[in-house]
Amino acid sequence: MSSKQRRALPLDSRRLAVEVLVRVEKDAAFAAAALDSTLSAHPGLESRDRGLLTELVYGVLRTRGSLLASLEPFATQGLKKTDRLVRLHLLVGAYQIRFLDRVPGFAVVDTAVESVSRVRGKRMGSFVNAVLRKLCESELNRDLPAARLESAPGWLLTELTKSVGEPAAHALLGADPGTPYLGGASVRLQPSATAENVDRRIYSAEAGRINSMARRMERLGDLRTYTGYAEGRFVVQEEGAQVIALALGAQPGEKVLDACAGRGQKSSLLASQVGPEGSVWACDLYPAKLEALQEEFTRLQLPAAETVAVDWTQGVATTPSDFDRVLVDAPCTGTGTLRRRPEIAHRLKAEDPARIAKLSEDILRGAAARAKPAGRVVFAVCSVLTAECEDVVKKVKKLLEPVPFDVPELAELAEGACSLRLHPLSHGTDGYFVASFRRRAP
């Protein structure tokens, strides 16, 4: 095999990894969505190519701080002012040199130089050559878990450790070598799904640990292109998010409110539970999300939901106040999704948890007030920080009475308590906090 052929695979994977990272950094895209889009746009990629691409994207995001620190001494002008594309090629190259041994260091340097020279000229190619060659010649720190911890903002590591303990905090940051990335996908099968009308890779995938209708699989690109999606046979939804909707315990014929409905994945599960005799009201701050929700209901062949654009912090008179059950999946920092979305660590600021927790509390108060007296309310966040979880619950006890979950599977999972936490180490899901209440009489 010629050197040119030998370099073709890593060169393609590197280029695509940089393209994904540009979208994450420049456009604030989520890495998972950007990666899925890229994989779908290149269906001919071999499995090892796809694996390397995924490893490079998530690897760079999880070790970004450590990689920058290792490159900085060799970049005489500093990396902050370096062209974004060049800097990302350096980060991808540094990750390969430090933590992957499938390609020799000299080959990593050569392909990085070739890629950068092609789009930014020979001068920048020479810069990349000098920096990466010096990195190859230095004493490299190859401790990947340590590099991931070094890359996390100090305040975030402290808050995670205080909230969930050191092992769980390290797992969320990808620094526990004993647990794999949550780099795959989860779907929820609809009752109409069968082995004949759903792609076999989905239907026969590993069943969820909590919800038997969930399916867990390796990343397969855009699942919307798979057999059964257009016909409404399955919903792309992380298993923990499915549990949040199930925790409400909606029953046939009931009137339920999804207060922060987003694009409707949880609302659609609630609609299937209440059936044709019940009703689902779906609210969100953003009308565009509610339009997407109605499209999702149409795809799933569900009756249209009642949708209302609502700012729950401003007081609401446009929704009824006699709901049997209210689900509040509130805005949060998203720290429970760090294993799938490592980019979040570098977007958050130290003041964000307290600020967002106050917003969640206000939304919970506004939405819970629409439940009828003794109506059930479930509060959930995809955060693991105590400030956004237990601390919020403590502040609403005059309005809401904590009660055990009335869903047997959830009651067992919570061990009789009025709240529960889901975590990657224990449940294989994102990190969530879910609390069950009954509205007190006015």
N, C-alpha and C positions, 0 to 999 in steps of 0.2 A: 504493500500500500504506500503510495507516495505521501510526502509530507503535506501536500496540498489537500489530498483526500482525508488524511488524518485530522486536519484542522477544520474540515468543513462542518462537522457536527457541533463542536463547541462554539464555533464562530456563529452559526445560526442561532443556537440557544442563547448565547451572550447577547446578540443583537436584539432578539425578541425580549429577553429579560430587561434590557435597558429600556426598550419601548414601554413595557409595562410599568417600570419604575418611574419613567417620565410622567406617565398619566397619574400615578399615585402622588408624586411630588408637585407637579405643575397644576393638575386639575383637581387635586384632593379626591381622586377616585379611590374606592376601596380596592385593595390588592386582589381579593378574590374575584370581584366582578371584572376587573381589568384583565386578569389572567384568563378567566373563562372566555372573555371576548377574543383574546389573542389565540387561545387554543382552538376556538371555533373557526377563526379565520384561517387557520393552517391545519386542516384535517389530515393532511398527509404526513404530519410529524410522527416519527416512530415513537414507541412507548418510552425508550430510553431518552430520546430528545425531550419529550414532554416532562419526564421526570427531572431531567437536569434543569429545564426551564423553571419548573416549580421550585426546585431546591434553591436556585440562584435568587429568585424573587424573594421568597420568604427568608432565606438565609441572610441576604443583605439587609432586609428590613429589621430582622431580629438582632443583628450585630452591628448596626450602622455606626453607633457611637464608638465602638472598639475599632472598627475598620478605619474611621476617620482619624482616630488617634494614632493608628499605626502608619497611616499615609502622610500625615501632616509634616513630620520631620524631613521628608524628602521632597516636599512641594515648596520651593523657595518663596513663591508668591502667596502661599497659603491656599487652602481649598475653598474658602468661603466665596472668593471672587472668581473662582474657576467656572467656566461655562458648564451649565447643568449637564449637558449630554456627556461632556468629557469627564466630569466628576463621577457620574453614574457608571461610566465604563471603568473608571479607576476602582470604584467600590466593588463592582462585579468581579473584576480581575483580582482584587485583594482578597475577596472571599474565596475564590478558587485557590489562590496561592496558599492561603493560611489553613483552609479547612477541607479542601477536596484534594484527593491524591490521584484521581482518575486521569488527569491531564498534567504533564510535566510543567514546571514553572515557566520554562523558556517558551513553550507553546502557548501558554496563557498570555504571556507578554506579546508574542508575535501577533496573535489574533486580536488583542486589544489595540495594538498599534495600527494594524490593518483597518480595523473598523473605524477608529477615530480619524485616521488619515483620509479615509474615503469621504467622510462627511464634514470634517473640520480642517483638513489640509495637513501637509507634512509637518509644519511647525508644531501643531498640537500633538501630532503623532509622536514626534520626538520627545515632547514633554511627558507623554504617557509612558514611553519607552524608558526614560530616565527614572521616573518615579517607581514603576513596577519592578525594574531590574534591581534598584536599591532595596526595595522591599524583599525581593527574593534573596538577596545577599545578607539581610539582617537576621538577627535571632528572633524567629517568629514565635509568637504565643499561639499555640494550636489548641488551647483549652476552649472548646466551643461553648459549653455551658457557662463558663466564666465570662466569655466574651458577650454572651447574651445578657448576663446580669450587669456587666459593666456598661452596656449600651442603654439600659433603662434609666430614665431620669431618677435621681436619688429620692426625691419626694414621693414618687409613685411606688418605688420598691418599698419604702418605709410604710406607706399607707396600705399597700397590699399585704405586707407581712403582719401589720397590726390587725387587719380585718380577717384574714383567713389562715394565718400562720405561714411559716417559711416554706414548707414543702409545696403547699398549694400555690403560694405566690410564685415560686420558682417554676412550677408547672405552667402557670398562665403566661409567664415570660418565655416559655420554651427552653428553660434552663435545666429541666429534668430529663436526662438522657433516657430514662426508663419509660417515658410516655411519648407516643408519636404525635406529630402535628395533627390538629383537626383540619387537615387540608382537603378533606373529602366533601361530600355533599349529603344532604338528607332530603327525603321527600316524604309526603304523606299520601298514601294510597286512598283513593275514594272508594266507597262501597261498590261502585260499578267496575272496579279494576279486576281484571283476570289475567292469567298467564297468556291468553290469546290476544288481548287488546292493549297490553303494555309491554314496552321493550323488556326483553328477558333480563338484561343487565340491571334493570331497576326492580322488576317484580321479584326476581330471585335473589336480590341482594340481602345482606344481613339485616334481620329484623331489629327494630329499636329495642333498647334496653328497658324503656318505660312504656312506650306506646306501641302496641303490636302492629298498628297500621303504618308505623314509620319504617323507612328503609334507609340504610346507611351504606355508602359506597365510596370508592375512590373518585377523585375528580375526573369527570368525563367530558368536560367542555360544557357548552350551553345545553342544559337539560331540556330546554324548551323545544329543541329540534328532535326530541326522541318520540317514538311511537307512543301514543296515548296522551301526550300533553295537549295537543290541539283539541282533542275530544273531551278534555276535562277529566281524565282518569286519575291524575295525580297532581299534587301541589308541591312546588319546591319550597320546603320549609324546614328549618333546623329543628331537630327533635325537641330541644328544650323549649322552643317557641310553641310547639304543639302542646307541650305540657301546660304552659300558661293558660291556653284556652280551655283545655280539659279541666283545669283546676276550678274554673267557674262553676262547673257542674250543671250546665244548662239542661233543662228538661223539655220534652215535647210540649208545645203549646205556650211556652213562656215568652215573655217580652224582655229582651236583653239589650244592653247598651255596651258597645265596644267604643270606649271614650277616646282612645288614641289608635284609631283603626289602621292608619297607614294605607297600604295598598290592598289590604283585605284578606291576607292569609288566615289570620285568626278569626276574623269575622265570618269567613266561609265555613270554618269548622263549627262555629256557633250556630250558623244557619242550618247546617246538616243535623245538629242536635235538636233544635227547637222544632224543626219540620215545618210543613205547610200551614199548620194551625198556629204556629208561633210567629214572632217577628224579631228582626235584628235591626237596630239603629246603629249606624256606623258614623262616628264623628272624627274629624281631624282638623288641624289648623289650616291645612293646605288643600284647597279645592282640587288641584291637579291629582293629588293622591286619591281623592274620593272618586274621580273619574276613572282612574286605573282600577279602583276597587270594583266599580260597576262592571268594567270589562272582565275582571276576574270572575265575578258572579255569572256573567253571561257564558264565559268559557266553561264553567263548572255546571252550567244548566241549573242554577239556583234562582229562585225568585229574587227580583231586585231588592236590595236593602234600602231602607230609609237613610239618606245621607244628609248630614248637616255640617257645614264648615263652622267650627267652634273654637273660640279662645277661652278655655276653661278658667283662666285666671281673671277674666273680666266680668264674671257673672253671666248666667245664661238663662234666657227666657224662651228660647226657641226649641227646647226639647221637653218632652213630658217629664213628670216627676213621680212616675208610678212603675218604674222598671222593677221586675222581679230580681234581676241580677245585673251587676255593672262590673265590667272588666276595665281596669286602668293599667295598661302597659305603658308606663310613664317614660318620658325622655330621661336619659341618664348619660353617664360618661362612657358607657359601653365597655368598661374594664373586664366584664365577663367574657368578652369576645376577643381578648388579646391574642389567644393562640391562633385564631383565624385571621385576625386583623391587627398584626403587630404595628402597623402604621399609626394606630391610635396613640401609642405610648408617646410619640413625638408631636402629636397635635394637641394633647391636653396640657393645661397649665395648672399650677398648684392650687389656684383659687377656684378651679372649675367644680370640684366635687361639692363644696358648700353652696355655690351658686346654683348648680343644677338640682341639688337636693331641695332647696327652697322652691324652685319651680315645680318639681314633682309633687311636693306637699300641697302647693296651691292647686295644682291640677286635680289631685286626689280629692281634696275638699270639695271643689266645684262639681266634679263628676259624681262623687258619692252622694251628694245631696239630691241627685235625681233618682236614687233608689227609693222605693217605698219603705215605710217603717218596717223593720225586720227583714228587709231585702238583703240579699247577699252581695258582697263586694269583694273582689280580688284585686290586690295591688301587686304589680310585678315590675322589676327592672332587670336589665341584662348587665347589672353592675354587681361587684362583690364588695364594694367599699361600705363599711358600716355606716358612714354618714348618709349614704343614699338608701340604706336598707332599714335596719333596726331603728336608727335614729329618727327616720321619717315616721315609722309606725308609732313610736312613742308620742309623737306630737298630734296625732289625730284621734286619740282614744276617747275624747269627749263626744266626738261624732260617730265613731265606729267602735264596736265591741269585737275584740279578737275572738274568733271561734274556730274550732277544728274544721278541716276540709270535710265536705260532705260527699266527696268522691272516694270510694273505698281504696282505690290504688294510690291516690294522693295522701289519704289519711295514713295509710301504711308507710308510705315513703317518708312522711313527716313525723312518724312515730307518735301520732296523737297530738302533736303540737299545732299551733295556729299559723305557723310559717315554716318554710323549708328553703334550703339552698340546694341548687344543683351545681355540680362542679365537674370539670374534665376528668379529674383523677377518680372520682367516685361514680360518675354517671355517664361519662363519655359525651357529654353535651357541653355547650357553652356554660359559663357561669351565670346563674340567675338567683334572684331572691323573689319569693312568692309568699304573700301573706293573705290570710282569709279573715273576713270580717262579716258582721251583721250590723246593719245600720240601726243606731239607737233611735227610739221614738223622739220626735222633736220636743 
